[in-house]
Amino acid sequence: MATIRLSSNITDQDLIEFDLFTIKDSDMINNKILLKNLEASDDLLNFVIRQKRWRGYSYFSDGIRLIGYGLQNGSDSNGLTETEAYSYFIADFKEKERKFKKIFPLDYVSQASYDALLSLYYHTGSITTTGSPVRQFNIASYINDEKWNYLATALVLSNNERSIRQGEAKIMMLADYGVRKERDVIKQQGIHEIRTLYPTRLDDEISIRQAEYSYYKETNRFLPLMSQSRKRQVVNLSKQ
């Protein structure tokens, strides 16, 4: 069956009326800042790690072993605490931010638009297109012309990682980063997830051993069903 492709052009009739919603911080939307003086806001970093979640054990995504906040770094380790995973995340994010700045076409941009487009680049590796095989939008001209309402509408309609794209549109047009979730809460949710999945719902023996290690490092407690020899091993590993 042939793939049905939808129009990739945003028309005036397509535009989402973002002005019907509450703007959280008008300065973040309206004040333009020299690109070299901009960096990701703390709210954006929190937005990104909320999407990724922390996992102290490795898992497979599209055949690739990932760990922590969705990275390969540390996937061959004994397991990662939330602090260790966040360090890997920040290093990876800042490296991508440097690459993003090199290709960004405007000299001045608002913090909100900068954050939204940096998130898009971090998640997809592109700021020229967004979408799915069914519908692709060329958004380069929207950036060059600063047609943020067209760009935000394209993000919402692109049907690619829908909740993230919608979140980026809200950041761009409303300076709305969603409900903040502190790292300690993210860590506690990750600990709960380990207890829920261990041991039968983890991907393999490597994941199981990493879960045992990271759980002990974060809680100073052992997961149930661990042998005495494995408990001793985990304690010794945690001291290294």
N, C-alpha and C positions, 0 to 999 in steps of 0.2 A: 504494500500500500504506500502511495506517495506521501511524503511529509507535507502537511499543510503549513505554509509559511505566512505569518501575519505581517501586516505593514510595519516597517521599521521607522516610519516617520512620525514624529509627534506633531500634531496639529493643534491649533488653538482650541478646538473642541475637546481634545484629549486632556488638556491641562487640568491637573488637580488643583482645587481651590484651597491652597494651604493657608490663605489669609483667613479662612473660617476657623482655624485652630489657634490656640494660645501660643504665642512666642515666649519662650522661656527667658531669653536674654537677647534683646535687640542689638546690643553692642557687639556681640559675637557674630551677628549676621551682617551688620551694616558697616562696621569699622574695618577698613582695609589695612593690612599690615604688610610690610616688606617681606617677601618670601624668605629671605635668608634669616630673618628674625623670628620666624615661626617654628614651632615644634608641636608635636602632638600634645593635646591637653590631657590632663589626668583623667578627665571624664571619658575621653576616647579610649585610653588604655583600659579603663574599666569596662567600657562597652565591648571591646574586643575579647577580653578574657572571659566575660560572661558567655560569649558565644562558644568559646573553646572548651571551657571547664577544665579543672585540674584532675588529672589521673596519674596516680603514683606508679602505675603499672603500664606496660606497653600493650598496644592493641593494633589491629590491622585496619587500614583504610585504603581501599583500592590496591590491595596487595603490598602496601608499604607499612612497616612497623613504626608506629608513632608512640609518643609518651608525653606526660606533663600537659602543657597547653598546646597539644597537637603538633609537636615537632619531632623530627628524627633525632635531634641532639639528645643524648642520654638514653636512647632506646636500648643500648647494650649495657646499661649500668645495672647495679643491684636493685634499682628502683629510685624514684625521685621524690623528695619532700616537696611541698608546695613552694617553699622558698627557693630551692634549687631549680625547680621548673620555671618559676617566675624569672630567675636570672637568665636562663636560656631564652625565654620569651622576649625579655627586654633587649637582649643582644641581637636577636633575630629581627625584632621590630625596628630597632634603630638602624640596622643595616638596610632594611627595605625603605625606611624613611629617607635615608641618604640618596638611594637610587631614585626614589619618587621625586625628590627636589630637583634632581638633574634633568628630568624629563618634563617637569611641570612648566607649562607655557607662559604663565602670567608672572609679572614681577610683584604685583600686589594682589592679595586675596584676603577674605575674611577668615577668622579662626574657624567658623562653622563650616564653610565650604572646604577649607583646607583639611579639616578633620574628616569630613565625609568622604572626600576623594582619596585621602590617605588610607582610610579603611577599605575603600573599594580596591585600591591598588594592593594593599596587604592581602586581601582575601582572594583576588583574582589575577593579580599581576598585570593589570591593564587599566589605563584611564582613557582609552580611545574607544572602546566598545563595552557594552554590557548586554547581557541577555542569555538566551538559551538557543538550542538548535532551531526552535520554532520561531523565535523572534529576537533578532539582534538589532541593537540601536548603536549607531555611530555617534558618540557623544563628544568627539573632539571639538567640533564646531561650537557646541553649547558652552564648553569651557572657554574657548577663545573669545566668544561673544558675551560671556558672562550671563548666559540665559539660564539662570539657576532653576527657574520654575520648570523649564523644559527638561533639564537634566534630572531634577528630582522626580518628575513624572516618569521619565524613562526608567529610572531605578525601580520605581514602584511597579511598573508594567513589564519589567524584563523577565519576571518569573524565574529568576536564578537566585538560589539561596534566599527565598522570598523574605523571610523575617529580617535577615541582615540588610538586604537592599532597602526594605522599608524603613529600617532603623537609620540607615545612612541618609535617606531622603528627609526624615524628621530632623536629623542633626543639621543638615544643610539649610532647611527652610525655617525651622523652629528653634534651633539650638536645644533640641530636646534629645537627651542621650538615654532616655528610659530610666527605669528604676535602678539606682545604684546598688551594687552588691559588693560589700567589702570582702577582701581576700580571706579573712578569717571565716566568713560564712561559706565562701567557695570551698575552702579547705575542709570544713566540717561536712559539707555535702559530698566531697570526694571521699572522705573517710567512711561516711555512711554507705556510699556506693560500693566501696571495697567489701564491706561487711555483707552487703546484699548479694554481690556477684561471686564471692569466694566460696568454694574453689571451682565449682562445676561450670560456672558461666563466664569464666575467663578464657582467653583464646588458646593458651597453651601453657606448658610447664614453665616457660620463661616468665610469662605474665603472672602466674601463680606465685613464683618465688619473689618477683618484684613487688607484688601486692603485700606479701608477708613482711618484706623488709620495710617498705614505706609506711605501712600501717604501724609497725613497731616504732619506727623513728618519730612518727607524729603523735603517738598515743602512749608510748612506753608500755603497751600491752600486746599480747599475742592474739592472733586470730585463732578461732576454735579449730580443733582437729590437727593442729601442728604436732609433729613428733617432738620428743624431748631433744633428739639430736639436732633437728632443724631449729628449734628454739635457741639452742646453744650457738649454732652457726650464725643465726641472725644477730644475736647479742654481740658476738665477736666482730661481725661485719660492721655493725653500727659504731663500734669503737675505733675503727680504722680511719 
